[in-house]
Amino acid sequence: MQLGKLFEKNYLTGRLGLYPFTPENLMRVGLALCVYLKIHKNLERPIMLIDELNFLTLSLGVGFMAGGGDLSCGSSEGDIKVRSEYEGDRARLIIENLQDYELKMVESILFSRYNMPRAEGEEVGKVWIQEKRL
């Protein structure tokens, strides 16, 4: 991975617990994804689909919900889909339904010096597992 570039095509790669797969960084990436969808796609409450509940998807999802988006597992409709793959001690977090240029915009939101807007109160996102809200 080159310095200053977080995404390789449409995925992040690394080892769990080390950058970019620290919980703090994944939460910031999730928040930036939500901010991008709300601002550039004009989605009031974006939905992130995840394939399974694990460290990567849940850490990313917490940030996404902090931005006001919903996290859904076991559904088929959403604005972006996130899945994880593992090979030995390496992991890959794949983000689908966004083009390369859109992920560059997410990176610029993430690395900007301005604070990303966060949801408050009832605006904070929810977790849905097989269509049941938790």
N, C-alpha and C positions, 0 to 999 in steps of 0.2 A: 504494500500500500504506500503510495507516495505521500510525502509530508504535505499537509494542508488539504488533503482530499479524504473525505470520510467514506464515501460510497465507491465501490467498484461496480460499474454498470448499475444494476438495481439491487445490490446486496452489500451487507457489511460482513466482514470475516475476521475471525480472531479466536482467542481462547477465553473461556468464561472467567470473569473476575478481573481480566486485564483489558485496558483500553483497546478497542472501543466498546467492549462488553462489560463495562462496570455498570452497576445499577444506576449511578448518578448520570452517566453519559446516556444510557438507554432512555432514561426518563426525559432528558433534554431533547433527544432525537424524537421521541414520541410527541412531546409538546410542540416541537418545530413542525412535525408532520401535520398535526391538528391545526396549527396556526396557518400553515400553507393552504390547507383545504378550505378553511373558513374564509380567508382573505382572497385567494386567487381563484377558487372554484365557487365562491359564494354559497357554501354549505353552512346552514345554521347549526346543525348537529351532525357532523360527519361520523361515519361508522367504520371501524377497523375490524376486519374479520381475522381471526387467528385460527390456525389449524389445530393447535393443542396448547394446553396450559403448561408453561415451563418458565424458567428463569428469564430467558430472552423475551418471550412474548409478553409476560406479565410486567416486567420492568418497563418495556416500551409502552405497554398499555396504560400503566399508571400515569406516565407523562401525557399520553393522548387524552386520558380522562381529565387530567388537570387543565387541559386546554378547552374542555367542554365537549369532547367527542365521546362516543359510546364504543365499548369493546364487546365484540360478539364472537362466541365460540359455538360451533354447531349449526350455524346458519349459512345461507348461501348468498345473501345480499348484503353488499357493503360498498363503501367508496374506495377503500384500499384493502388488499389482502396481504397478510404477513404470514410467512411460514419459516420454520427453522429446519436445518439439516445438520447432522453431526457426522464427522469422520475422524475417528480417534479422539485426540484432545482438541481438535479444531471444530469450530462451529461456523455456520453461515446463517444469516438472517436475511431472508429474501422479501423484498417489498414489491408487490405486483400492482398493476393498474396505474402506475406513474411512469412517465417517460424520463429519459436521462436528463433532459433540460429541466424537468420539474424537480428532480432530486438535487440538481445543482442549486435551484432556488431554495429548496429546503436547507441545504448546506449554508447558503448565504444568510438565511434567517437564523440558523443555529449559531453561526460564528459572528453575527453582527454584534455591535457593542450595545445595542438597545435591548431592553427587557422584553421578553415575549409576553403577550397578554395571557393571563390565566383566568379561568372561570372561578366563580365564587358561589357558595350556597347551592341552590337548586340547579345552577348552570353546570356544575361539575358532572362529568359523564358517569354513566352506569355500566355495569358488567352484565351481559346477557349470555347465559349458557343454555343452549337449546331452547331459545325463546323465552326463558324465565329470567326475570331481572333479579340480581342479587343485591 
